[in-house]
């Protein structure tokens, strides 16, 4: 007798479970942690090199070495660009500080020597006095410079002032372009580094498969070639974000130790960036909530308690205060 079973839409479907051995565990361990990835890949490369008297191991080494070399080259470029970018960022900062202080003061004094402050011509030239040149984002200060140049126009009495403003604007524009080019290079280098990391992780898995075939009767021999301790260090402790506006950026959620852990923050940018913790239900800083400011072009260590960290508030966010580009690197120490 044939039994027919009828199923309704309410019948529970059997879910497909993933098997840990189907995952690329090298990729999982090195994802978004380029420092750890470098240690793991170089360790593996070194151990293979030590066994090249075996023809099979030599074959595996010759396969993996160029992949590892590519990763190291990409890592060195990325690291170099990050460490060298403060010079370009500092150049913009110095120009802005100069504009806020000596430059606008000189121009204002020169203008007042011809058109006193109570005259209509002075108000046309500097309707908001020095404020637009001393406060706000760089874009607004550039607009103030351009507006002053247009307002002076062909006034021969202010020819010298106009030339000074035009020269300063040109110098500031070059500094900003150099800074932006630096950040563009960092973005490209980071994307290339990520591609090289994935290639190295997949290359290690390929060799891993070969090692399994070679040592299938005693898989413990494989342990010699892998940095077991590093591979078990799966918790990411280094985070990097590029900020291009005032949008909140979430970096990580983590249970930390208030007494043992600190955050090392490297900030490359012209505006202040703030960091704070939330409960994860929102990315907004609570009214009256604790936060820490990361000054432009700085590298400092910060205490978790100063940022409002607790077991309930362990989602970390950063926010740039101003328009522009900033690169923030945060390491849990």
C-alpha positions as CSV (number, residue, x, y, z in Angstrom):
1,X,0.0,0.0,0.0
2,X,1.4,3.4,-1.0
3,X,1.4,6.0,1.7
4,X,1.0,9.6,0.6
5,X,2.1,12.3,3.0
6,X,0.6,15.8,2.6
7,X,2.6,18.8,3.8
8,X,1.1,22.2,4.6
9,X,2.8,25.6,4.5
10,X,3.2,25.3,8.3
11,X,5.4,22.3,8.0
12,X,8.9,23.2,9.4
13,X,11.6,23.0,6.9
14,X,14.9,21.5,7.8
15,X,17.6,24.2,7.8
16,X,21.0,23.7,6.2
17,X,23.8,24.1,8.7
18,X,27.2,25.3,7.7
19,X,30.2,23.2,8.6
20,X,33.2,24.9,10.0
21,X,35.5,23.0,7.8
22,X,33.8,24.3,4.7
23,X,34.9,27.9,5.7
24,X,38.2,29.5,4.8
25,X,39.5,29.8,8.4
26,X,42.5,31.8,7.2
27,X,40.2,34.4,5.7
28,X,38.1,34.5,8.8
29,X,41.1,35.0,11.1
30,X,42.7,37.7,8.9
31,X,39.6,39.6,7.8
32,X,40.1,43.4,8.4
33,X,43.2,42.8,10.5
34,X,46.1,43.4,8.2
35,X,48.8,43.4,11.0
36,X,47.7,39.9,12.1
37,X,47.4,38.8,8.5
38,X,51.0,39.8,7.9
39,X,52.2,37.8,10.9
40,X,50.3,34.7,9.8
41,X,51.4,34.8,6.2
42,X,55.0,35.4,7.0
43,X,55.1,32.7,9.6
44,X,53.6,30.2,7.1
45,X,56.1,31.3,4.4
46,X,59.0,30.9,6.8
47,X,57.9,27.4,7.9
48,X,57.6,26.3,4.3
49,X,61.0,27.7,3.5
50,X,62.5,25.7,6.3
51,X,61.2,22.4,4.7
52,X,62.2,22.9,1.1
53,X,64.6,20.0,1.1
54,X,61.4,18.0,0.7
55,X,60.4,18.2,-3.0
56,X,56.7,18.6,-2.1
57,X,57.3,21.4,0.4
58,X,59.5,23.2,-2.1
59,X,56.6,23.1,-4.6
60,X,54.2,24.5,-2.0
61,X,56.7,27.2,-1.0
62,X,57.3,28.2,-4.6
63,X,53.5,28.5,-5.0
64,X,52.9,30.6,-1.9
65,X,56.0,32.8,-1.8
66,X,55.0,35.2,-4.6
67,X,51.5,35.5,-3.2
68,X,53.0,36.4,0.2
69,X,55.5,38.9,-1.4
70,X,52.5,40.6,-3.1
71,X,50.8,41.0,0.3
72,X,53.9,42.3,2.0
73,X,54.5,44.9,-0.8
74,X,50.9,46.0,-0.6
75,X,51.0,46.2,3.2
76,X,54.2,48.2,3.2
77,X,52.7,50.7,0.7
78,X,49.5,51.0,2.7
79,X,51.5,51.5,6.0
80,X,53.8,54.0,4.4
81,X,51.0,56.1,3.0
82,X,49.3,56.2,6.4
83,X,52.4,57.2,8.2
84,X,53.4,59.9,5.7
85,X,50.0,61.6,5.3
86,X,50.3,63.8,8.3
87,X,52.7,66.1,6.4
88,X,50.1,66.9,3.8
89,X,47.3,67.2,6.4
90,X,49.5,69.4,8.5
91,X,50.1,71.7,5.5
92,X,46.4,72.3,5.2
93,X,46.1,72.9,8.9
94,X,49.0,75.4,8.9
95,X,47.4,77.3,6.0
96,X,44.0,77.5,7.8
97,X,45.7,78.6,11.0
98,X,47.6,81.3,9.0
99,X,44.4,82.5,7.4
100,X,42.6,82.6,10.7
101,X,45.4,84.7,12.3
102,X,48.0,86.8,10.4
103,X,46.6,86.7,6.9
104,X,43.1,88.1,7.4
105,X,44.5,90.5,10.0
106,X,46.9,92.0,7.4
107,X,44.2,92.2,4.7
108,X,41.7,93.8,7.1
109,X,44.2,96.4,8.3
110,X,45.1,97.2,4.7
111,X,41.5,97.6,3.7
112,X,40.7,99.7,6.7
113,X,43.5,102.1,5.8
114,X,41.6,102.9,2.7
115,X,38.0,102.2,3.6
116,X,37.2,102.6,7.4
117,X,34.9,100.0,8.9
118,X,31.9,102.4,9.1
119,X,31.9,102.9,5.3
120,X,29.7,101.1,2.8
121,X,32.6,99.9,0.7
122,X,34.2,98.2,3.7
123,X,30.9,96.4,4.5
124,X,30.8,95.3,0.8
125,X,34.3,93.9,1.1
126,X,34.0,92.3,4.6
127,X,30.3,92.3,5.5
128,X,30.9,89.9,8.4
129,X,34.3,91.3,9.4
130,X,36.9,88.5,9.9
131,X,34.6,85.8,11.0
132,X,34.1,83.9,7.7
133,X,37.9,83.5,7.5
134,X,38.4,82.3,11.1
135,X,35.5,79.9,11.6
136,X,33.7,77.1,9.8
137,X,34.7,74.3,7.4
138,X,37.4,74.8,4.8
139,X,34.8,75.1,2.0
140,X,33.2,78.1,3.7
141,X,36.6,79.8,4.1
142,X,37.5,79.2,0.5
143,X,34.1,80.8,-0.4
144,X,35.0,83.8,1.8
145,X,38.4,84.2,-0.1
146,X,36.7,84.0,-3.5
147,X,34.0,86.5,-2.4
148,X,36.6,88.9,-1.2
149,X,38.5,88.7,-4.5
150,X,35.2,89.3,-6.5
151,X,34.3,92.2,-4.2
152,X,37.6,93.9,-4.7
153,X,37.2,93.5,-8.4
154,X,39.2,96.2,-10.3
155,X,39.7,98.5,-7.4
156,X,43.3,99.8,-8.0
157,X,43.6,100.9,-4.4
158,X,43.4,97.3,-3.3
159,X,45.5,95.7,-6.0
160,X,48.2,94.6,-3.6
161,X,45.5,93.1,-1.2
162,X,43.8,91.3,-4.1
163,X,47.1,89.7,-5.2
164,X,47.8,88.6,-1.7
165,X,44.4,87.0,-1.3
166,X,44.7,85.3,-4.8
167,X,48.2,83.9,-3.9
168,X,47.0,82.6,-0.6
169,X,44.0,81.0,-2.2
170,X,46.2,79.3,-4.8
171,X,48.5,78.0,-2.1
172,X,45.7,76.7,0.0
173,X,44.1,75.0,-3.0
174,X,47.4,73.2,-3.8
175,X,47.7,72.1,-0.1
176,X,44.1,70.7,-0.2
177,X,44.8,68.9,-3.5
178,X,47.9,67.3,-2.1
179,X,46.0,66.2,1.0
180,X,43.1,64.8,-1.1
181,X,45.5,63.0,-3.4
182,X,47.1,61.4,-0.3
183,X,43.8,60.1,0.9
184,X,42.9,58.8,-2.6
185,X,46.2,56.9,-2.6
186,X,45.4,55.5,0.8
187,X,42.0,54.3,-0.4
188,X,43.5,52.6,-3.5
189,X,46.2,51.1,-1.3
190,X,43.7,49.8,1.2
191,X,41.5,48.2,-1.6
192,X,44.6,46.6,-3.1
193,X,45.8,45.3,0.3
194,X,42.4,43.7,0.9
195,X,42.5,41.9,-2.5
196,X,46.1,40.7,-1.7
197,X,45.0,39.6,1.8
198,X,42.2,37.5,0.3
199,X,44.5,36.0,-2.3
200,X,47.0,35.0,0.4
201,X,44.3,33.5,2.5
202,X,43.1,31.4,-0.4
203,X,46.7,30.5,-1.3
204,X,47.3,29.3,2.3
205,X,44.1,27.2,2.0
206,X,45.3,25.7,-1.3
207,X,48.6,24.6,0.4
208,X,46.7,23.4,3.4
209,X,44.8,21.0,1.1
210,X,48.1,19.8,-0.3
211,X,49.5,19.3,3.1
212,X,46.4,17.2,4.1
213,X,47.0,15.0,1.0
214,X,50.7,14.6,2.0
215,X,50.2,13.9,5.7
216,X,46.7,12.3,5.6
217,X,47.9,9.4,7.7
218,X,49.2,11.8,10.5
219,X,47.6,15.2,10.2
220,X,49.5,16.5,13.3
221,X,52.5,17.0,11.0
222,X,50.6,19.9,9.5
223,X,50.7,21.9,12.7
224,X,54.4,22.6,12.2
225,X,53.6,24.9,9.2
226,X,50.7,26.9,10.8
227,X,50.9,29.6,13.5
228,X,48.3,27.9,15.7
229,X,48.3,30.7,18.4
230,X,47.9,33.4,15.8
231,X,45.1,31.6,14.0
232,X,43.2,31.3,17.3
233,X,43.5,35.0,17.9
234,X,40.3,35.6,15.9
235,X,39.3,38.8,17.8
236,X,40.0,41.8,15.7
237,X,41.8,44.6,17.6
238,X,42.6,47.0,14.8
239,X,40.0,49.1,12.9
240,X,40.4,51.8,10.3
241,X,37.8,54.2,8.8
242,X,37.9,56.9,6.2
243,X,35.5,59.8,7.1
244,X,34.3,62.1,4.3
245,X,31.4,63.9,6.0
246,X,29.7,64.3,9.3
247,X,28.0,60.9,9.2
248,X,28.4,58.6,12.3
249,X,30.6,55.6,11.6
250,X,30.3,52.4,13.7
251,X,33.6,50.7,14.3
252,X,33.1,47.8,16.7
253,X,31.2,46.2,19.6
254,X,33.3,44.5,22.2
255,X,33.3,43.5,25.9
256,X,36.4,45.2,27.2
257,X,38.3,45.5,30.5
258,X,38.0,49.0,32.0
259,X,41.3,48.5,33.9
260,X,43.4,46.7,31.3
261,X,42.2,47.9,27.9
262,X,42.7,51.3,26.3
263,X,42.2,52.7,22.8
264,X,45.1,54.0,20.8
265,X,43.7,56.4,18.2
266,X,45.5,57.8,15.2
267,X,43.7,60.6,13.4
268,X,44.8,62.1,10.1
269,X,42.6,65.0,9.2
270,X,41.9,68.7,9.6
271,X,38.7,68.5,11.8
272,X,38.2,67.1,15.2
273,X,36.7,63.6,15.4
274,X,34.8,62.4,18.5
275,X,34.5,58.9,19.8
276,X,31.9,57.4,22.1
277,X,30.0,54.3,23.1
278,X,26.3,53.5,22.8
279,X,24.1,50.6,23.8
280,X,23.7,49.5,20.2
281,X,20.1,50.6,19.9
282,X,21.2,53.9,18.5
283,X,24.3,55.4,17.0
284,X,23.6,58.8,18.4
285,X,25.5,60.2,21.4
286,X,23.2,60.5,24.4
287,X,22.5,64.0,25.6
288,X,25.1,64.7,28.3
289,X,26.9,61.4,27.3
290,X,30.6,61.0,27.6
291,X,32.9,61.3,24.6
292,X,36.5,62.0,23.8
293,X,37.8,64.3,21.1
294,X,40.6,63.2,18.8
295,X,42.5,66.4,17.7
296,X,43.6,66.8,14.0
297,X,46.8,64.9,13.2
298,X,47.2,63.2,16.5
299,X,48.2,59.8,18.0
300,X,47.1,59.3,21.6
301,X,46.0,56.7,24.1
302,X,42.5,57.1,25.6
303,X,40.8,55.5,28.7
304,X,37.5,53.6,28.1
305,X,35.8,55.2,31.1
306,X,36.3,58.7,29.6
307,X,34.3,57.6,26.5
308,X,31.4,56.3,28.5
309,X,32.2,52.6,28.1
310,X,30.3,50.0,30.2
311,X,29.0,46.5,29.8
312,X,25.8,48.0,28.5
313,X,27.5,50.7,26.4
314,X,30.0,48.8,24.3
315,X,29.2,49.8,20.7
316,X,31.9,52.2,19.6
317,X,31.2,55.0,17.1
318,X,33.2,57.9,15.7
319,X,31.9,61.2,14.2
320,X,33.8,63.9,12.3
321,X,32.9,67.4,13.3
322,X,33.2,69.3,10.0
323,X,33.4,68.7,6.3
324,X,36.5,67.1,4.8
325,X,38.3,63.8,4.7
326,X,39.8,62.1,7.7
327,X,41.4,58.7,8.3
328,X,41.0,57.3,11.8
329,X,42.8,54.1,13.0
330,X,41.7,52.7,16.3
331,X,43.6,49.8,18.1
332,X,42.4,48.1,21.2
333,X,45.4,47.8,23.6
